[in-house]
C-alpha cells in the first residue's frame, strides 16, 4: 500500500446555529471523507435541538464509520441514503419532494493498495495533486453552475440586497428550484433519501502513482475569486487549517458579501489533506 505520510483534518462553523459539515476519519479502513449537511425548506429540530442538516451529516458519517473495510463506497453511500430516508419518514417529512428533504453532499476516498476508490455527491470536491504540480478534480461539481446562475441574477437584478435581512423572494424561489433538482435529470447527485441517487452518484478509481497529496473539501472551501488549481496547491504548501482560517478572515471582513458575492457571510467548512510519502 502506498504510504501515507501525514493527514490533516479540520472543520469550522459558519454563520448558522450548527456546524453541518463533518469528517469521516476511519484509519483502520484507510477511509476518509467530508460531509456537508443541508436542511430542507421546513426547518425542524430533534429533541437535542439539532438541525436537519446536522442530523443528515451525522447519519452519513456514522454509516461510513460503522461498516466493514470491504464494503464499497457506493454501497455505503446508498446505505446512508436509505437510513436518512427512514429517519425523515419517522419525522413526517414528505420524502417525495426533494425540496423538503434533509440532505447531505459528500466526498469520500478509500485507499486500497496502490489505488484510490472515490465517491462524490453534491458540491463536495476531491482533488488529486501530482508531484509535478498538476491538479485533477475527480468529480464534476454539478451544483455550482446552478447556484452561480442564481447568484448572478441576485447581483444583477437585486444588487445583492437582503430586504429585512433575507434574500429576495425570487432568489429564494430559485434556490428552492435548485434544491428540487437533486437526483433528477439535469440536476446533481445528493444524499436525500431518494433511491434515484444510485443513477446519478459519481464514483471511480485512480492510481496513486505519482501523487503528492489528496484534498477533500466541502463547498465552504470554494476558492471563489481565486484560480482553483493554484488554491489547491497553496493548501498543499501552507496547510489546510492555515488556508481555512485565511478564507474565514476574508469572509468576516466582507460581512456584506459585496466584494465576494455569496448567499452566506460564512458557510461551514470541512476538509481533509492526505500527504503521501
Backbone as JSON, one array per atom type, in Angstrom:
{
  "sequence": "XXXXXXXXXXXXXXXXXXXXXXXXXXXXXXXXXXXXXXXXXXXXXXXXXXXXXXXXXXXXXXXXXXXXXXXXXXXXXXXXXXXXXXXXXXXXXXXXXXXXXXXXXXXXXXXXXXXXXXXXXXXXXXXXXXXXXXXXXXXXXXXXXXXXXXXXXXXXXXXXXXXXXXXXXXXXXXXXXXXXXXXXXXXXXXXXXXXXXXXXXXXXXXXXXXXXXXXXXXXXXXXXXXXXXXXXXXXXXXXXXXXXXXXXXXXXXXXXXXXXXXXXXXXXXXXXXXXXX",
  "N": [[0.85, -1.2, 0.0], [0.48, 2.23, -0.8], [2.39, 4.57, 1.0], [1.08, 6.63, 3.58], [1.98, 9.75, 4.56], [1.17, 11.93, 6.17], [-1.8, 13.14, 7.71], [-4.06, 15.74, 7.66], [-6.78, 17.28, 9.17], [-9.67, 19.31, 9.47], [-12.34, 21.43, 10.66], [-14.7, 24.11, 10.47], [-17.18, 26.17, 11.94], [-19.75, 28.0, 10.3], [-21.95, 30.74, 9.79], [-24.32, 29.72, 10.75], [-26.57, 28.11, 13.18], [-25.71, 25.56, 13.84], [-22.83, 23.56, 13.16], [-22.88, 22.06, 10.2], [-21.2, 20.56, 8.7], [-19.1, 17.73, 8.44], [-16.59, 15.21, 9.34], [-15.11, 12.22, 8.08], [-13.13, 9.87, 9.41], [-11.64, 7.12, 9.25], [-9.29, 5.33, 10.08], [-8.31, 2.59, 10.33], [-9.54, 1.37, 8.1], [-8.54, 2.91, 6.12], [-10.14, 4.96, 5.16], [-11.53, 8.0, 4.26], [-13.24, 11.13, 4.51], [-15.41, 13.97, 3.7], [-18.4, 15.61, 4.72], [-21.33, 17.41, 3.98], [-24.03, 18.67, 5.4], [-27.49, 19.58, 4.77], [-30.36, 21.53, 5.4], [-33.88, 21.09, 4.92], [-36.61, 22.98, 3.32], [-38.39, 23.38, 5.3], [-37.54, 23.91, 8.25], [-36.68, 21.92, 11.1], [-36.37, 20.58, 14.44], [-34.63, 18.17, 16.38], [-35.07, 16.27, 19.48], [-32.68, 16.95, 20.74], [-32.16, 19.39, 19.79], [-30.87, 19.57, 17.37], [-30.28, 20.6, 13.99], [-31.92, 19.65, 10.87], [-29.99, 19.44, 8.82], [-27.67, 18.95, 10.27], [-28.35, 16.5, 11.42], [-28.59, 14.93, 9.11], [-25.95, 15.01, 8.18], [-24.59, 13.72, 10.32], [-25.76, 11.21, 10.14], [-24.77, 10.23, 7.72], [-21.98, 10.27, 8.23], [-21.78, 8.44, 10.39], [-22.58, 6.09, 9.16], [-20.49, 5.55, 7.33], [-18.41, 5.23, 9.1], [-19.09, 3.0, 10.51], [-19.16, 0.63, 9.04], [-17.9, -2.36, 7.34], [-14.48, -2.92, 6.2], [-14.38, -3.96, 3.63], [-16.62, -3.16, 2.25], [-17.95, -1.42, -0.53], [-17.58, 2.03, -1.51], [-19.71, 3.1, -2.88], [-21.78, 1.35, -2.1], [-21.89, 1.98, 0.64], [-22.67, 4.64, 0.51], [-25.25, 4.45, -0.6], [-26.45, 3.0, 1.42], [-26.34, 4.86, 3.53], [-28.05, 6.73, 2.42], [-30.45, 5.3, 2.39], [-30.85, 4.98, 5.16], [-31.19, 7.65, 5.9], [-33.57, 8.3, 4.62], [-35.4, 6.64, 5.97], [-35.21, 7.77, 8.51], [-36.13, 10.43, 8.06], [-38.78, 9.87, 7.34], [-39.71, 9.0, 9.78], [-39.93, 11.39, 11.06], [-41.98, 12.55, 9.74], [-41.49, 13.8, 7.29], [-42.1, 14.8, 3.94], [-40.96, 12.74, 1.76], [-41.13, 12.54, -0.95], [-40.77, 14.94, -2.14], [-38.06, 16.62, -3.19], [-37.23, 19.19, -2.42], [-38.04, 19.47, 0.16], [-36.7, 17.62, 1.58], [-34.25, 16.53, 3.97], [-30.74, 16.67, 3.55], [-27.48, 15.68, 2.26], [-24.25, 16.39, 1.02], [-21.29, 14.73, -0.15], [-17.84, 13.62, -0.07], [-15.75, 11.04, -0.43], [-12.94, 8.95, 0.11], [-11.16, 5.86, -0.29], [-8.29, 4.11, 0.42], [-6.82, 1.56, -1.28], [-4.46, -0.67, -1.44], [-2.45, 0.12, -4.11], [-4.18, 1.84, -5.26], [-6.86, 4.24, -5.47], [-10.12, 4.41, -4.29], [-13.06, 6.25, -4.93], [-15.89, 8.36, -4.12], [-18.58, 10.62, -4.76], [-20.89, 13.29, -4.1], [-23.27, 16.0, -4.6], [-21.81, 19.2, -3.97], [-19.32, 18.78, -2.87], [-15.75, 18.35, -3.02], [-13.05, 16.52, -4.54], [-9.66, 16.54, -4.84], [-6.76, 15.62, -6.62], [-3.36, 15.92, -6.39], [-0.45, 15.94, -8.26], [3.08, 15.06, -8.16], [4.4, 16.72, -9.89], [2.98, 19.03, -9.83], [0.51, 19.14, -11.1], [-3.03, 19.45, -10.91], [-5.89, 17.59, -10.36], [-9.36, 17.37, -10.57], [-11.56, 15.1, -9.26], [-14.28, 14.64, -9.61], [-17.23, 15.87, -11.19], [-18.56, 18.99, -10.37], [-21.78, 19.48, -10.11], [-23.52, 21.16, -8.94], [-22.6, 23.78, -8.54], [-22.75, 25.28, -11.08], [-25.53, 25.69, -11.24], [-26.11, 27.13, -8.87], [-24.48, 29.34, -9.34], [-25.77, 30.66, -11.42], [-28.06, 31.58, -10.12], [-26.87, 33.24, -8.23], [-25.72, 35.17, -9.9], [-28.04, 36.33, -10.95], [-29.11, 37.43, -8.63], [-27.22, 39.41, -8.01], [-27.27, 40.99, -10.36], [-30.0, 41.72, -10.77], [-30.97, 42.44, -8.27], [-28.96, 43.69, -6.98], [-27.49, 42.4, -5.03], [-28.92, 42.68, -2.67], [-30.51, 42.39, 0.6], [-33.45, 42.46, 1.62], [-34.94, 43.29, 4.68], [-33.12, 41.67, 5.91], [-33.13, 39.21, 4.65], [-32.83, 37.04, 1.75], [-34.12, 38.19, -1.44], [-37.45, 37.21, -2.38], [-37.81, 36.08, -5.05], [-35.22, 35.08, -5.5], [-34.9, 33.27, -3.42], [-36.83, 31.47, -4.24], [-35.7, 30.55, -6.61], [-33.52, 29.19, -5.51], [-34.87, 27.2, -4.13], [-35.9, 25.79, -6.29], [-33.54, 24.86, -7.4], [-32.79, 23.12, -5.39], [-34.74, 21.19, -5.67], [-33.83, 19.82, -7.82], [-32.25, 17.76, -7.11], [-30.94, 14.55, -7.65], [-32.24, 14.31, -10.09], [-32.91, 14.48, -13.67], [-30.61, 16.57, -15.36], [-29.86, 17.71, -13.03], [-28.23, 17.08, -10.01], [-26.26, 14.71, -8.09], [-27.25, 13.74, -4.8], [-27.35, 12.96, -1.33], [-30.32, 12.3, -0.19], [-32.31, 10.61, 0.56], [-33.69, 9.67, -1.64], [-34.15, 6.95, -3.74], [-33.28, 7.17, -6.37], [-30.77, 8.22, -6.37], [-28.84, 6.31, -6.89], [-28.57, 6.23, -9.66], [-27.33, 8.6, -10.31], [-25.08, 9.03, -8.81], [-21.63, 9.78, -8.46], [-18.6, 8.09, -8.99], [-15.45, 6.28, -8.77], [-12.12, 5.05, -9.62], [-8.59, 5.56, -9.0], [-5.18, 5.57, -9.85], [-2.55, 5.68, -7.46], [-0.02, 6.31, -8.09], [2.63, 8.56, -8.4], [1.34, 10.6, -7.03], [1.18, 13.47, -4.94], [-0.45, 14.64, -2.96], [-3.8, 14.34, -1.6], [-6.85, 16.14, -1.54], [-9.77, 16.79, 0.16], [-12.75, 18.56, 0.3], [-15.51, 20.51, 1.6], [-18.12, 22.65, 0.22], [-17.81, 25.07, 1.46], [-15.19, 25.71, 1.34], [-14.76, 26.68, -1.16], [-12.84, 28.29, -3.67], [-13.68, 30.64, -4.87], [-12.93, 33.71, -5.97], [-10.39, 32.99, -6.67], [-7.86, 31.24, -8.62], [-8.59, 27.91, -9.19], [-6.87, 25.59, -9.25], [-4.48, 26.71, -8.35], [-5.22, 27.5, -5.8], [-5.62, 25.01, -4.57], [-2.99, 24.03, -4.68], [-1.76, 25.89, -2.98], [-2.95, 25.23, -0.54], [-1.82, 22.73, -0.22], [0.82, 23.5, 0.14], [0.86, 25.36, 2.31], [-0.79, 24.36, 4.26], [-3.88, 22.97, 5.5], [-5.49, 24.0, 7.67], [-4.41, 26.55, 7.98], [-5.09, 27.83, 5.52], [-7.84, 27.58, 5.59], [-8.53, 29.17, 7.76], [-7.62, 31.6, 6.78], [-9.41, 32.1, 4.68], [-11.75, 32.29, 6.17], [-11.27, 34.61, 7.66], [-11.25, 36.51, 5.58], [-13.9, 36.35, 4.75], [-15.28, 37.3, 7.0], [-14.37, 39.9, 7.07], [-15.69, 40.88, 4.95], [-18.47, 41.27, 5.46], [-20.84, 42.13, 4.29], [-21.02, 40.82, 1.98], [-20.25, 41.99, -0.38], [-17.79, 42.31, -1.75], [-17.07, 39.67, -2.39], [-19.52, 38.14, -3.77], [-22.0, 36.15, -2.25], [-24.24, 33.74, -0.76], [-24.24, 33.35, 1.97], [-22.6, 34.87, 4.76], [-20.54, 33.4, 5.9], [-19.93, 30.13, 5.2], [-20.26, 26.79, 6.58], [-17.29, 24.8, 7.01], [-15.23, 22.09, 5.99], [-12.47, 19.86, 5.77], [-10.02, 17.56, 4.48], [-6.66, 16.75, 4.26], [-4.45, 14.71, 2.69], [-1.28, 13.57, 2.71], [1.27, 11.98, 0.82], [4.03, 9.65, 1.01]],
  "CA": [[0.0, 0.0, 0.0], [1.24, 3.48, -0.84], [2.49, 5.1, 2.35], [0.54, 7.94, 3.94], [2.94, 10.44, 5.41], [0.52, 12.78, 7.16], [-3.2, 13.5, 7.45], [-4.53, 16.94, 8.37], [-8.22, 17.45, 9.02], [-10.23, 20.37, 10.32], [-13.66, 21.93, 10.31], [-15.03, 25.4, 11.09], [-18.59, 26.54, 11.83], [-20.06, 29.26, 9.64], [-22.85, 31.67, 10.49], [-25.52, 29.04, 11.21], [-26.63, 27.68, 14.59], [-24.97, 24.3, 13.95], [-21.89, 23.2, 12.1], [-23.49, 20.94, 9.49], [-20.13, 19.87, 7.98], [-18.44, 16.75, 9.3], [-15.43, 14.48, 8.85], [-15.03, 10.76, 8.18], [-11.73, 9.5, 9.64], [-11.65, 5.7, 9.59], [-7.92, 4.98, 9.73], [-8.1, 1.15, 10.07], [-10.0, 1.04, 6.74], [-7.96, 3.91, 5.21], [-11.32, 5.6, 4.57], [-11.55, 9.39, 4.72], [-14.2, 11.9, 3.75], [-16.08, 15.15, 4.23], [-19.85, 15.56, 4.52], [-21.95, 18.72, 4.13], [-25.46, 18.51, 5.58], [-28.35, 20.72, 4.39], [-31.71, 21.48, 5.96], [-34.95, 21.32, 3.94], [-37.23, 24.3, 3.37], [-39.19, 23.46, 6.53], [-36.6, 23.53, 9.32], [-37.22, 21.27, 12.3], [-35.33, 20.28, 15.42], [-34.87, 16.93, 17.11], [-35.08, 16.54, 20.92], [-31.39, 17.53, 21.15], [-32.04, 20.72, 19.19], [-30.07, 19.54, 16.15], [-30.94, 20.92, 12.73], [-31.95, 18.52, 9.94], [-28.71, 19.32, 8.13], [-26.74, 18.31, 11.19], [-28.76, 15.1, 11.54], [-28.22, 14.27, 7.86], [-24.49, 14.85, 8.17], [-24.2, 12.7, 11.29], [-26.23, 9.92, 9.63], [-23.81, 9.79, 6.69], [-20.7, 10.0, 8.88], [-21.86, 7.21, 11.2], [-22.66, 4.95, 8.24], [-19.16, 5.28, 6.79], [-17.52, 4.82, 10.18], [-19.53, 1.77, 11.17], [-19.24, -0.53, 8.16], [-16.69, -3.16, 7.14], [-13.47, -2.41, 5.27], [-14.58, -4.49, 2.29], [-17.79, -2.57, 1.61], [-17.61, -0.37, -1.49], [-18.05, 3.37, -1.13], [-21.06, 3.25, -3.45], [-22.7, 0.63, -1.22], [-22.03, 2.74, 1.88], [-23.45, 5.85, 0.2], [-26.65, 4.09, -0.76], [-26.93, 2.63, 2.75], [-26.58, 6.12, 4.24], [-29.24, 7.31, 1.79], [-31.6, 4.54, 2.88], [-31.04, 5.31, 6.57], [-31.71, 9.01, 6.01], [-34.97, 8.24, 4.2], [-36.15, 6.07, 7.08], [-35.22, 8.75, 9.59], [-37.03, 11.52, 7.68], [-40.15, 9.38, 7.42], [-40.1, 8.96, 11.2], [-40.23, 12.77, 11.44], [-43.11, 13.01, 8.95], [-41.06, 14.59, 6.13], [-42.59, 14.33, 2.64], [-39.73, 12.36, 1.06], [-41.34, 12.58, -2.4], [-40.44, 16.29, -2.59], [-36.65, 16.85, -2.87], [-37.0, 20.48, -1.79], [-38.36, 19.36, 1.59], [-35.87, 16.59, 2.22], [-32.93, 16.79, 4.55], [-29.81, 16.12, 2.57], [-26.05, 15.83, 2.51], [-23.27, 16.14, -0.02], [-20.14, 14.06, 0.45], [-16.7, 13.22, -0.88], [-15.08, 10.04, 0.39], [-11.95, 8.11, -0.57], [-10.62, 4.72, 0.45], [-7.03, 3.69, -0.19], [-6.77, 0.1, -1.39], [-3.17, -0.99, -2.03], [-1.86, 1.23, -4.86], [-5.25, 2.57, -5.95], [-7.79, 5.01, -4.67], [-11.54, 4.36, -4.63], [-13.67, 7.5, -4.5], [-17.3, 8.58, -4.39], [-18.88, 12.04, -4.55], [-22.22, 13.83, -4.4], [-23.41, 17.42, -4.32], [-20.73, 20.1, -4.37], [-18.04, 18.48, -2.23], [-14.72, 18.19, -4.03], [-11.88, 15.68, -4.32], [-8.57, 16.94, -5.71], [-5.54, 14.83, -6.58], [-2.24, 16.73, -6.85], [0.71, 15.12, -8.6], [4.37, 15.61, -7.72], [4.84, 17.77, -10.81], [2.15, 20.21, -9.65], [-0.79, 19.08, -11.77], [-4.16, 19.26, -10.01], [-7.02, 16.95, -11.02], [-10.6, 17.26, -9.81], [-12.02, 13.75, -9.58], [-15.72, 14.56, -9.89], [-17.83, 17.1, -11.69], [-19.45, 19.71, -9.46], [-22.98, 19.8, -10.88], [-24.32, 22.11, -8.17], [-22.07, 25.14, -8.69], [-23.33, 26.04, -12.2], [-26.91, 26.07, -10.91], [-26.07, 28.19, -7.87], [-23.85, 30.53, -9.92], [-26.79, 31.4, -12.19], [-28.91, 32.3, -9.16], [-26.03, 34.29, -7.66], [-25.61, 36.24, -10.91], [-29.33, 37.03, -11.01], [-29.23, 38.22, -7.39], [-26.35, 40.59, -8.13], [-27.66, 41.84, -11.49], [-31.36, 42.24, -10.65], [-31.28, 42.92, -6.92], [-27.73, 44.32, -6.48], [-27.03, 41.7, -3.84], [-29.61, 43.21, -1.48], [-31.2, 41.48, 1.5], [-34.53, 43.19, 2.3], [-35.28, 42.77, 6.01], [-32.12, 40.7, 6.31], [-33.31, 37.93, 3.95], [-32.73, 37.12, 0.3], [-35.4, 38.48, -2.1], [-38.24, 36.01, -2.58], [-37.5, 35.39, -6.32], [-33.95, 34.37, -5.35], [-35.17, 32.11, -2.57], [-37.57, 30.52, -5.06], [-34.71, 29.92, -7.5], [-32.74, 28.24, -4.72], [-35.75, 26.06, -3.88], [-35.95, 25.02, -7.54], [-32.27, 24.14, -7.49], [-32.81, 22.02, -4.43], [-35.64, 20.17, -6.19], [-33.16, 19.12, -8.92], [-31.44, 16.68, -6.56], [-31.2, 13.21, -8.22], [-33.16, 14.47, -11.21], [-32.2, 14.81, -14.91], [-30.17, 17.95, -15.42], [-29.55, 18.18, -11.68], [-26.99, 16.66, -9.37], [-26.45, 13.65, -7.09], [-27.24, 14.19, -3.42], [-27.91, 12.0, -0.38], [-31.55, 12.91, 0.33], [-33.31, 9.57, 0.76], [-34.29, 9.26, -2.9], [-33.43, 5.8, -4.33], [-32.73, 7.55, -7.67], [-29.37, 8.58, -6.19], [-27.97, 5.27, -7.47], [-28.36, 6.53, -11.08], [-26.6, 9.86, -10.51], [-23.9, 9.06, -7.95], [-20.34, 9.77, -9.15], [-17.61, 7.28, -8.3], [-14.41, 5.78, -9.66], [-10.85, 4.67, -9.02], [-7.46, 6.32, -9.51], [-3.87, 5.09, -9.4], [-1.86, 6.59, -6.55], [1.33, 6.53, -8.59], [2.99, 9.94, -8.7], [0.54, 11.59, -6.3], [1.78, 14.16, -3.81], [-1.45, 14.72, -1.9], [-5.23, 14.39, -1.89], [-7.57, 17.15, -0.78], [-11.22, 16.66, 0.15], [-13.31, 19.75, 0.95], [-16.91, 20.89, 1.37], [-18.2, 23.85, -0.62], [-17.39, 26.25, 2.22], [-13.8, 25.99, 0.97], [-14.71, 27.09, -2.57], [-11.88, 29.4, -3.78], [-14.37, 31.81, -5.42], [-12.23, 34.6, -6.9], [-9.04, 32.5, -6.92], [-7.67, 30.14, -9.52], [-8.87, 26.71, -8.41], [-5.68, 24.74, -9.11], [-3.5, 27.41, -7.52], [-5.75, 27.44, -4.44], [-5.32, 23.67, -4.07], [-1.55, 23.95, -4.45], [-1.45, 26.68, -1.78], [-3.33, 24.43, 0.62], [-0.78, 21.71, -0.08], [2.07, 24.12, 0.59], [0.75, 26.11, 3.56], [-1.57, 23.61, 5.23], [-5.32, 23.12, 5.4], [-6.03, 24.88, 8.7], [-3.95, 27.91, 7.68], [-5.86, 28.4, 4.43], [-9.23, 27.66, 6.02], [-8.65, 30.36, 8.62], [-7.44, 32.78, 5.93], [-10.68, 32.32, 3.99], [-12.72, 32.7, 7.18], [-11.0, 36.03, 7.95], [-11.69, 37.29, 4.43], [-15.36, 36.39, 4.76], [-15.74, 38.16, 8.09], [-14.06, 41.27, 6.7], [-16.62, 41.21, 3.87], [-19.72, 40.76, 6.03], [-21.98, 42.5, 3.45], [-20.9, 39.96, 0.78], [-20.13, 42.89, -1.54], [-16.57, 42.04, -2.52], [-17.23, 38.3, -2.88], [-20.96, 37.83, -3.66], [-22.32, 34.8, -1.78], [-25.52, 33.74, -0.06], [-23.98, 33.41, 3.4], [-21.34, 35.53, 5.08], [-19.55, 32.34, 6.07], [-20.5, 28.79, 5.2], [-19.47, 25.79, 7.3], [-16.15, 24.31, 6.25], [-14.57, 20.86, 6.44], [-11.5, 19.4, 4.8], [-9.0, 16.56, 4.82], [-5.48, 16.79, 3.41], [-3.69, 13.47, 2.85], [0.02, 13.65, 2.03], [1.88, 10.68, 0.59], [5.48, 9.59, 1.09]],
  "C": [[0.88, 1.24, 0.0], [1.22, 4.12, 0.54], [1.87, 6.47, 2.52], [1.5, 8.58, 4.92], [2.25, 11.23, 6.52], [-0.91, 13.06, 6.73], [-3.54, 14.72, 8.31], [-6.02, 17.08, 8.13], [-8.69, 18.58, 9.93], [-11.6, 20.78, 9.8], [-13.9, 23.23, 11.08], [-16.51, 25.67, 10.89], [-18.74, 27.88, 11.14], [-21.01, 30.1, 10.47], [-24.13, 31.01, 11.0], [-25.45, 28.65, 12.68], [-25.78, 26.43, 14.83], [-23.94, 24.21, 12.85], [-22.44, 21.94, 11.43], [-22.48, 20.21, 8.58], [-19.4, 18.93, 8.92], [-17.34, 16.0, 8.58], [-15.6, 12.98, 9.04], [-13.55, 10.42, 8.28], [-11.71, 8.07, 10.16], [-10.28, 5.14, 9.2], [-7.69, 3.48, 9.53], [-8.5, 0.73, 8.65], [-9.36, 1.95, 5.69], [-9.07, 4.61, 4.42], [-11.46, 7.0, 5.14], [-12.55, 10.19, 3.88], [-14.72, 13.13, 4.47], [-17.56, 15.06, 3.86], [-20.43, 16.93, 4.84], [-23.46, 18.52, 4.2], [-26.23, 19.76, 5.18], [-29.76, 20.48, 4.9], [-32.73, 21.76, 4.86], [-35.6, 22.68, 4.14], [-38.14, 24.47, 4.59], [-38.32, 23.0, 7.7], [-37.33, 22.91, 10.51], [-36.07, 21.09, 13.27], [-35.67, 18.96, 16.08], [-34.83, 17.25, 18.6], [-33.77, 17.14, 21.44], [-31.19, 18.92, 20.57], [-31.27, 20.75, 17.89], [-30.91, 19.9, 14.93], [-30.99, 19.69, 11.83], [-30.65, 18.34, 9.17], [-27.67, 18.64, 8.99], [-27.06, 16.82, 11.32], [-28.36, 14.32, 10.28], [-26.73, 14.01, 7.79], [-24.07, 13.73, 9.1], [-24.63, 11.31, 10.84], [-25.25, 9.37, 8.61], [-22.48, 9.42, 7.34], [-20.73, 8.67, 9.62], [-21.93, 5.97, 10.31], [-21.27, 4.57, 7.72], [-18.17, 4.84, 7.87], [-17.85, 3.44, 10.71], [-19.5, 0.52, 10.33], [-17.88, -1.19, 7.95], [-15.76, -2.55, 6.1], [-13.77, -2.79, 3.83], [-15.75, -3.86, 1.55], [-17.35, -1.45, 0.66], [-18.19, 0.96, -1.03], [-19.43, 3.65, -1.72], [-22.08, 2.57, -2.55], [-22.95, 1.44, 0.05], [-22.86, 4.01, 1.66], [-24.93, 5.52, 0.1], [-27.26, 3.62, 0.56], [-27.22, 3.87, 3.59], [-27.85, 6.79, 3.72], [-30.51, 6.62, 2.29], [-31.9, 4.89, 4.34], [-31.64, 6.71, 6.74], [-33.19, 9.04, 5.62], [-35.84, 7.72, 5.35], [-36.28, 7.07, 8.23], [-36.17, 9.9, 9.28], [-38.49, 11.08, 7.78], [-40.63, 9.32, 8.86], [-40.44, 10.35, 11.74], [-41.38, 13.36, 10.61], [-42.74, 13.87, 7.76], [-41.61, 13.96, 4.85], [-41.38, 14.0, 1.77], [-39.91, 12.33, -0.46], [-40.97, 13.93, -2.99], [-38.99, 16.6, -2.21], [-36.39, 18.17, -2.16], [-37.28, 20.46, -0.29], [-37.44, 18.4, 2.33], [-34.63, 17.17, 2.9], [-31.92, 16.14, 3.61], [-28.37, 16.32, 3.0], [-25.28, 15.57, 1.22], [-22.07, 15.48, 0.64], [-19.04, 13.82, -0.57], [-15.87, 12.3, -0.01], [-14.09, 9.26, -0.48], [-11.57, 6.94, 0.33], [-9.4, 4.22, -0.3], [-6.94, 2.17, -0.11], [-5.5, -0.26, -2.17], [-2.62, 0.22, -2.78], [-2.9, 2.03, -5.63], [-6.17, 3.25, -4.94], [-9.2, 4.77, -5.19], [-12.17, 5.65, -4.13], [-15.15, 7.53, -4.86], [-17.63, 10.02, -4.03], [-20.34, 12.34, -4.86], [-22.24, 15.31, -4.07], [-22.24, 18.23, -4.81], [-19.48, 19.93, -3.52], [-17.02, 18.12, -3.31], [-13.61, 17.24, -3.56], [-10.82, 16.1, -5.33], [-7.39, 15.99, -5.51], [-4.41, 15.67, -7.18], [-1.03, 15.84, -7.08], [2.0, 15.8, -8.13], [4.89, 16.69, -8.65], [3.92, 18.99, -10.79], [0.82, 20.2, -10.35], [-1.88, 18.78, -10.75], [-5.35, 18.72, -10.81], [-8.2, 16.92, -10.08], [-11.28, 15.97, -10.23], [-13.5, 13.64, -9.9], [-16.22, 15.91, -10.36], [-18.75, 17.71, -10.63], [-20.66, 20.18, -10.26], [-23.9, 20.77, -10.16], [-23.9, 23.55, -8.47], [-22.65, 25.89, -9.89], [-24.76, 26.51, -11.93], [-26.92, 27.24, -9.93], [-25.47, 29.47, -8.44], [-24.85, 31.34, -10.74], [-27.7, 32.19, -11.26], [-28.13, 33.46, -8.54], [-25.91, 35.47, -8.62], [-26.91, 37.03, -11.0], [-29.51, 37.93, -9.79], [-28.42, 39.51, -7.48], [-26.87, 41.54, -9.2], [-29.04, 42.49, -11.3], [-31.66, 42.88, -9.3], [-30.07, 43.57, -6.24], [-27.25, 43.7, -5.17], [-27.72, 42.13, -2.56], [-30.28, 42.09, -0.68], [-32.29, 42.25, 2.25], [-34.9, 42.51, 3.62], [-34.35, 41.63, 6.43], [-32.22, 39.35, 5.62], [-33.13, 38.14, 2.45], [-34.09, 37.46, -0.3], [-36.14, 37.18, -2.43], [-37.97, 35.34, -3.93], [-36.19, 34.59, -6.25], [-34.14, 33.14, -4.48], [-35.93, 31.04, -3.35], [-36.63, 29.81, -6.04], [-33.89, 28.88, -6.75], [-33.58, 27.0, -4.38], [-35.85, 25.16, -5.12], [-34.67, 24.23, -7.73], [-32.25, 22.93, -6.57], [-33.67, 20.87, -4.93], [-35.01, 19.39, -7.34], [-32.27, 17.97, -8.42], [-31.89, 15.31, -7.1], [-32.29, 13.24, -9.28], [-32.36, 14.76, -12.48], [-31.84, 16.29, -14.97], [-29.8, 18.54, -14.07], [-28.22, 17.62, -11.2], [-27.27, 15.53, -8.38], [-26.39, 14.22, -5.68], [-27.86, 13.11, -2.54], [-29.13, 12.66, 0.28], [-32.67, 11.9, 0.52], [-33.95, 9.05, -0.51], [-33.5, 8.09, -3.49], [-32.81, 6.11, -5.69], [-31.26, 7.97, -7.56], [-28.45, 7.58, -6.89], [-27.65, 5.57, -8.93], [-27.42, 7.71, -11.29], [-25.29, 9.95, -9.73], [-22.63, 8.97, -8.79], [-19.32, 8.97, -8.33], [-16.57, 6.78, -9.3], [-13.19, 5.33, -8.88], [-9.74, 5.48, -9.68], [-6.18, 5.7, -8.98], [-3.22, 6.13, -8.5], [-0.44, 6.9, -7.01], [1.56, 8.0, -8.94], [2.21, 11.0, -7.95], [1.33, 12.17, -5.13], [0.8, 14.24, -2.65], [-2.85, 14.65, -2.48], [-5.87, 15.44, -1.0], [-9.06, 16.93, -0.96], [-11.8, 17.85, 0.91], [-14.81, 19.87, 0.67], [-16.93, 22.23, 0.64], [-17.87, 25.13, 0.14], [-15.95, 26.63, 1.95], [-13.66, 26.32, -0.51], [-13.79, 28.3, -2.7], [-12.47, 30.68, -4.31], [-13.51, 32.6, -6.4], [-10.83, 34.12, -7.23], [-9.03, 31.45, -8.03], [-7.75, 28.84, -8.73], [-7.62, 25.86, -8.18], [-4.64, 25.4, -8.21], [-3.93, 27.39, -6.05], [-5.44, 26.08, -3.81], [-3.83, 23.54, -3.78], [-1.13, 24.74, -3.21], [-1.81, 25.92, -0.52], [-2.29, 23.35, 0.86], [0.51, 22.27, 0.49], [1.97, 24.68, 2.01], [-0.07, 25.39, 4.64], [-3.05, 23.95, 5.17], [-5.88, 24.12, 6.4], [-5.65, 26.34, 8.43], [-4.82, 28.57, 6.61], [-7.35, 28.5, 4.77], [-9.45, 28.91, 6.87], [-8.46, 31.64, 7.81], [-8.75, 33.12, 5.22], [-11.74, 32.83, 4.96], [-12.52, 34.17, 7.53], [-11.48, 36.92, 6.81], [-13.2, 37.44, 4.42], [-15.88, 37.34, 5.84], [-15.44, 39.62, 7.82], [-14.97, 41.78, 5.59], [-18.02, 40.78, 4.29], [-20.98, 41.23, 5.29], [-22.0, 41.68, 2.17], [-20.81, 40.79, -0.5], [-18.91, 42.57, -2.39], [-16.6, 40.64, -3.14], [-18.7, 37.93, -2.74], [-21.18, 36.37, -3.28], [-23.58, 34.88, -0.93], [-25.38, 33.81, 1.45], [-22.68, 34.16, 3.64], [-20.24, 34.47, 5.19], [-20.25, 31.0, 6.15], [-19.64, 27.87, 6.07], [-18.37, 25.25, 6.39], [-15.63, 23.02, 6.85], [-13.6, 20.43, 5.36], [-10.57, 18.35, 5.37], [-7.89, 16.64, 3.78], [-4.64, 15.55, 3.7], [-2.4, 13.57, 2.04], [0.62, 12.25, 1.94], [3.39, 10.77, 0.66], [6.1, 9.73, -0.3]]
}
